[in-house]
Amino acid sequence: MPAQSRLCLQWMLITLLPLLVPAGAAQAVSKQNAAQAAKVQIPLSHLYVHFYLYEAHVERVALAHPHAAAKGGSAKDHLRKRAGLSQAEWQHVTASSQRMESALTAFNAQSQALIQSDRATCKVSTMACLPAPPNLQKLSQLHKQREQAVADENSSLESALGAEATRKFRAFLQGDFANHIKVFTNMPATAPPSQGANQGVQP
């Protein structure tokens, strides 16, 4: 299936499915997708995104409780030790996490605005969304910009960490950290898990 067709299908599912699918059918699809989720291997770039957001949250908690380290260590320190990085190396991780949290929040806000606009348009007139939603191309461009921003930040972080620390950090992301990520799909159960898969994280 061409990339534009897949994107259009994903957009229609995200935008129109809540309006068309009965609650019982949605629950049935959700149960089937839960079985598929266990087979999904999370790409390293997605693990980086989840980690950036989680570490930024942990950093805020650490700043809000500055005396936690004196009482056995903060969550931030435990996370750093699990990754096997030094405090100096972790400063690079924290800086990347803070930058990406801000950037990803902005990208998500723009995406939601475009999706909400198309939802409103399609709700008024289905024909207005054919052959493609009005903001499909804008969403596609925004997605590419987001992916490039993540790739650039990942490269910057790995360059700052160096080869050995990067090896340890990647191993942590793909092992310890990935084991705490809950994966779910937003595509029909008949679709391959690799299409339209979303992940959620609660380490």
Contacts in CASP RR format, 6 or more apart in sequence:
PFRMAT RR
TARGET T0000
AUTHOR 0000-0000-0000
METHOD contacts of the structure
MODEL  1
MPAQSRLCLQWMLITLLPLLVPAGAAQAVSKQNAAQAAKVQIPLSHLYVH
FYLYEAHVERVALAHPHAAAKGGSAKDHLRKRAGLSQAEWQHVTASSQRM
ESALTAFNAQSQALIQSDRATCKVSTMACLPAPPNLQKLSQLHKQREQAV
ADENSSLESALGAEATRKFRAFLQGDFANHIKVFTNMPATAPPSQGANQG
VQP
1 9 0 8 1.000
4 132 0 8 1.000
4 136 0 8 1.000
4 140 0 8 1.000
6 195 0 8 1.000
7 136 0 8 1.000
7 139 0 8 1.000
7 140 0 8 1.000
7 143 0 8 1.000
8 132 0 8 1.000
8 133 0 8 1.000
8 136 0 8 1.000
10 187 0 8 1.000
10 195 0 8 1.000
10 196 0 8 1.000
11 115 0 8 1.000
11 118 0 8 1.000
11 133 0 8 1.000
11 136 0 8 1.000
11 139 0 8 1.000
12 129 0 8 1.000
12 133 0 8 1.000
13 186 0 8 1.000
13 187 0 8 1.000
13 188 0 8 1.000
14 115 0 8 1.000
14 186 0 8 1.000
15 115 0 8 1.000
15 118 0 8 1.000
15 119 0 8 1.000
15 122 0 8 1.000
15 133 0 8 1.000
16 119 0 8 1.000
16 122 0 8 1.000
17 26 0 8 1.000
19 123 0 8 1.000
21 29 0 8 1.000
29 188 0 8 1.000
29 189 0 8 1.000
30 184 0 8 1.000
32 189 0 8 1.000
33 184 0 8 1.000
33 185 0 8 1.000
33 186 0 8 1.000
33 187 0 8 1.000
33 189 0 8 1.000
34 184 0 8 1.000
36 185 0 8 1.000
36 189 0 8 1.000
36 193 0 8 1.000
37 182 0 8 1.000
37 183 0 8 1.000
37 184 0 8 1.000
37 185 0 8 1.000
37 193 0 8 1.000
38 183 0 8 1.000
39 193 0 8 1.000
40 183 0 8 1.000
40 185 0 8 1.000
40 193 0 8 1.000
40 194 0 8 1.000
40 197 0 8 1.000
40 199 0 8 1.000
42 178 0 8 1.000
42 181 0 8 1.000
42 183 0 8 1.000
42 199 0 8 1.000
44 170 0 8 1.000
44 173 0 8 1.000
44 174 0 8 1.000
45 147 0 8 1.000
45 150 0 8 1.000
45 151 0 8 1.000
45 154 0 8 1.000
46 199 0 8 1.000
47 173 0 8 1.000
47 174 0 8 1.000
47 177 0 8 1.000
47 178 0 8 1.000
47 181 0 8 1.000
48 150 0 8 1.000
48 153 0 8 1.000
48 154 0 8 1.000
48 173 0 8 1.000
49 100 0 8 1.000
49 104 0 8 1.000
49 150 0 8 1.000
50 177 0 8 1.000
50 181 0 8 1.000
50 199 0 8 1.000
50 200 0 8 1.000
50 201 0 8 1.000
51 97 0 8 1.000
51 173 0 8 1.000
51 177 0 8 1.000
51 201 0 8 1.000
52 96 0 8 1.000
52 97 0 8 1.000
52 100 0 8 1.000
52 101 0 8 1.000
52 104 0 8 1.000
52 153 0 8 1.000
53 97 0 8 1.000
53 100 0 8 1.000
53 101 0 8 1.000
53 104 0 8 1.000
53 201 0 8 1.000
54 201 0 8 1.000
54 203 0 8 1.000
55 76 0 8 1.000
55 79 0 8 1.000
55 93 0 8 1.000
55 94 0 8 1.000
55 97 0 8 1.000
56 97 0 8 1.000
56 98 0 8 1.000
56 100 0 8 1.000
56 101 0 8 1.000
58 75 0 8 1.000
58 76 0 8 1.000
58 79 0 8 1.000
59 76 0 8 1.000
59 94 0 8 1.000
59 97 0 8 1.000
59 98 0 8 1.000
61 74 0 8 1.000
61 75 0 8 1.000
61 76 0 8 1.000
62 68 0 8 1.000
62 74 0 8 1.000
62 75 0 8 1.000
62 76 0 8 1.000
65 74 0 8 1.000
68 74 0 8 1.000
68 75 0 8 1.000
69 77 0 8 1.000
79 203 0 8 1.000
80 87 0 8 1.000
80 90 0 8 1.000
80 93 0 8 1.000
82 172 0 8 1.000
82 176 0 8 1.000
82 177 0 8 1.000
83 90 0 8 1.000
83 93 0 8 1.000
83 168 0 8 1.000
83 169 0 8 1.000
83 172 0 8 1.000
83 176 0 8 1.000
84 168 0 8 1.000
84 169 0 8 1.000
84 172 0 8 1.000
85 93 0 8 1.000
85 161 0 8 1.000
85 165 0 8 1.000
85 168 0 8 1.000
85 169 0 8 1.000
86 165 0 8 1.000
89 161 0 8 1.000
89 165 0 8 1.000
92 157 0 8 1.000
92 160 0 8 1.000
92 161 0 8 1.000
93 157 0 8 1.000
93 161 0 8 1.000
93 169 0 8 1.000
96 153 0 8 1.000
96 156 0 8 1.000
96 157 0 8 1.000
99 153 0 8 1.000
100 149 0 8 1.000
100 150 0 8 1.000
100 153 0 8 1.000
103 149 0 8 1.000
103 153 0 8 1.000
104 146 0 8 1.000
104 150 0 8 1.000
107 142 0 8 1.000
107 145 0 8 1.000
107 146 0 8 1.000
107 149 0 8 1.000
110 142 0 8 1.000
111 139 0 8 1.000
111 142 0 8 1.000
111 143 0 8 1.000
114 135 0 8 1.000
114 138 0 8 1.000
114 139 0 8 1.000
114 142 0 8 1.000
115 135 0 8 1.000
115 139 0 8 1.000
117 134 0 8 1.000
117 135 0 8 1.000
118 129 0 8 1.000
118 133 0 8 1.000
118 134 0 8 1.000
118 135 0 8 1.000
118 136 0 8 1.000
121 128 0 8 1.000
121 129 0 8 1.000
121 133 0 8 1.000
121 134 0 8 1.000
122 128 0 8 1.000
122 129 0 8 1.000
122 133 0 8 1.000
128 134 0 8 1.000
133 139 0 8 1.000
158 166 0 8 1.000
158 169 0 8 1.000
161 169 0 8 1.000
177 203 0 8 1.000
180 201 0 8 1.000
180 202 0 8 1.000
180 203 0 8 1.000
181 199 0 8 1.000
181 200 0 8 1.000
181 201 0 8 1.000
181 202 0 8 1.000
181 203 0 8 1.000
182 199 0 8 1.000
182 200 0 8 1.000
182 201 0 8 1.000
182 202 0 8 1.000
183 197 0 8 1.000
183 198 0 8 1.000
183 199 0 8 1.000
183 200 0 8 1.000
184 198 0 8 1.000
184 199 0 8 1.000
184 200 0 8 1.000
185 191 0 8 1.000
185 193 0 8 1.000
185 196 0 8 1.000
185 197 0 8 1.000
185 198 0 8 1.000
186 196 0 8 1.000
186 197 0 8 1.000
186 198 0 8 1.000
187 195 0 8 1.000
187 196 0 8 1.000
187 197 0 8 1.000
END
